[in-house]
Amino acid sequence: HSHANTLRRTHTQPLLLLLLLHHILSQFTETWTRHRTSMTPYGY
């Protein structure tokens, strides 16, 4: 039973980290794209 709990924890933790990382990355990309767009005529 404790093994299942450990397994669940190890599966949930990286998922939460991944979600957090994805959120930060999207926020960063959004800001970066907006910054670049104001500087250059291109979207990238």
N, CA and C atoms as a LAMMPS dump frame, in Angstrom:
ITEM: TIMESTEP
0
ITEM: NUMBER OF ATOMS
132
ITEM: BOX BOUNDS ff ff ff
-5.0000000000000000e+02 5.0000000000000000e+02
-5.0000000000000000e+02 5.0000000000000000e+02
-5.0000000000000000e+02 5.0000000000000000e+02
ITEM: ATOMS id mol type element x y z
1 1 1 N 0.841 -1.206 0
2 1 2 C 0 0 0
3 1 3 C 0.873 1.252 0
4 2 1 N 1.897 1.238 0.835
5 2 2 C 2.803 2.384 0.908
6 2 3 C 3.568 2.545 -0.406
7 3 1 N 3.782 1.407 -1.066
8 3 2 C 4.486 1.437 -2.345
9 3 3 C 3.66 2.193 -3.393
10 4 1 N 2.347 1.967 -3.356
11 4 2 C 1.446 2.634 -4.287
12 4 3 C 1.433 4.145 -4.037
13 5 1 N 1.497 4.515 -2.763
14 5 2 C 1.53 5.932 -2.408
15 5 3 C 2.806 6.603 -2.926
16 6 1 N 3.929 5.891 -2.77
17 6 2 C 5.211 6.407 -3.239
18 6 3 C 5.188 6.544 -4.749
19 7 1 N 4.628 5.566 -5.407
20 7 2 C 4.539 5.561 -6.861
21 7 3 C 3.69 6.729 -7.337
22 8 1 N 2.567 6.944 -6.653
23 8 2 C 1.665 8.029 -7.019
24 8 3 C 2.36 9.384 -6.825
25 9 1 N 3.125 9.493 -5.742
26 9 2 C 3.8 10.744 -5.438
27 9 3 C 4.855 11.065 -6.504
28 10 1 N 5.608 10.047 -6.89
29 10 2 C 6.656 10.243 -7.887
30 10 3 C 6.067 10.542 -9.262
31 11 1 N 4.842 10.107 -9.48
32 11 2 C 4.192 10.379 -10.759
33 11 3 C 3.554 11.766 -10.776
34 12 1 N 3.06 12.197 -9.612
35 12 2 C 2.38 13.484 -9.527
36 12 3 C 3.366 14.644 -9.486
37 13 1 N 4.464 14.481 -8.781
38 13 2 C 5.439 15.551 -8.603
39 13 3 C 5.986 16.086 -9.933
40 14 1 N 6.528 15.23 -10.818
41 14 2 C 7.046 15.728 -12.081
42 14 3 C 5.965 16.368 -12.95
43 15 1 N 4.754 15.858 -12.833
44 15 2 C 3.644 16.409 -13.606
45 15 3 C 3.364 17.842 -13.186
46 16 1 N 3.355 18.082 -11.869
47 16 2 C 3.142 19.429 -11.342
48 16 3 C 4.286 20.347 -11.743
49 17 1 N 5.501 19.809 -11.669
50 17 2 C 6.679 20.575 -12.071
51 17 3 C 6.611 20.928 -13.545
52 18 1 N 6.158 19.96 -14.346
53 18 2 C 6.03 20.163 -15.786
54 18 3 C 4.998 21.234 -16.094
55 19 1 N 3.87 21.187 -15.37
56 19 2 C 2.828 22.19 -15.543
57 19 3 C 3.333 23.575 -15.174
58 20 1 N 4.075 23.647 -14.076
59 20 2 C 4.63 24.907 -13.613
60 20 3 C 5.647 25.438 -14.621
61 21 1 N 6.494 24.539 -15.101
62 21 2 C 7.509 24.907 -16.08
63 21 3 C 6.866 25.405 -17.372
64 22 1 N 5.82 24.714 -17.798
65 22 2 C 5.092 25.085 -19.006
66 22 3 C 4.471 26.474 -18.858
67 23 1 N 3.924 26.738 -17.665
68 23 2 C 3.302 28.028 -17.381
69 23 3 C 4.337 29.145 -17.44
70 24 1 N 5.477 28.923 -16.783
71 24 2 C 6.548 29.919 -16.771
72 24 3 C 7.077 30.14 -18.187
73 25 1 N 7.238 29.042 -18.925
74 25 2 C 7.754 29.108 -20.277
75 25 3 C 6.821 29.893 -21.192
76 26 1 N 5.514 29.646 -21.063
77 26 2 C 4.538 30.354 -21.887
78 26 3 C 4.511 31.842 -21.55
79 27 1 N 4.627 32.135 -20.246
80 27 2 C 4.662 33.527 -19.795
81 27 3 C 5.896 34.231 -20.353
82 28 1 N 7.032 33.536 -20.29
83 28 2 C 8.295 34.07 -20.774
84 28 3 C 8.253 34.283 -22.287
85 29 1 N 7.723 33.278 -23.007
86 29 2 C 7.627 33.353 -24.464
87 29 3 C 6.728 34.505 -24.886
88 30 1 N 5.63 34.682 -24.154
89 30 2 C 4.693 35.757 -24.452
90 30 3 C 5.368 37.119 -24.315
91 31 1 N 6.079 37.296 -23.207
92 31 2 C 6.78 38.553 -22.944
93 31 3 C 7.899 38.757 -23.957
94 32 1 N 8.635 37.683 -24.244
95 32 2 C 9.758 37.739 -25.181
96 32 3 C 9.269 38.099 -26.58
97 33 1 N 8.171 37.457 -27.005
98 33 2 C 7.614 37.712 -28.335
99 33 3 C 7.148 39.153 -28.445
100 34 1 N 6.482 39.657 -27.398
101 34 2 C 5.995 41.025 -27.397
102 34 3 C 7.169 42.004 -27.456
103 35 1 N 8.233 41.665 -26.725
104 35 2 C 9.422 42.509 -26.696
105 35 3 C 10.095 42.534 -28.066
106 36 1 N 10.204 41.358 -28.684
107 36 2 C 10.84 41.247 -29.986
108 36 3 C 10.011 41.938 -31.071
109 37 1 N 8.695 41.816 -30.963
110 37 2 C 7.804 42.405 -31.962
111 37 3 C 7.917 43.923 -31.954
112 38 1 N 8.086 44.498 -30.76
113 38 2 C 8.209 45.953 -30.647
114 38 3 C 9.557 46.433 -31.19
115 39 1 N 10.538 45.531 -31.232
116 39 2 C 11.865 45.869 -31.715
117 39 3 C 12.002 45.625 -33.209
118 40 1 N 11.529 44.48 -33.669
119 40 2 C 11.686 44.087 -35.069
120 40 3 C 10.329 43.963 -35.755
121 41 1 N 10.3 44.074 -37.071
122 41 2 C 9.045 43.928 -37.809
123 41 3 C 8.581 42.481 -37.905
124 42 1 N 9.443 41.558 -37.493
125 42 2 C 9.106 40.143 -37.545
126 42 3 C 8.468 39.681 -36.247
127 43 1 N 7.77 38.544 -36.306
128 43 2 C 7.12 38.007 -35.117
129 43 3 C 8.07 37.167 -34.288
130 44 1 N 9.225 36.805 -34.896
131 44 2 C 10.15 35.932 -34.18
132 44 3 C 11.398 36.693 -33.739
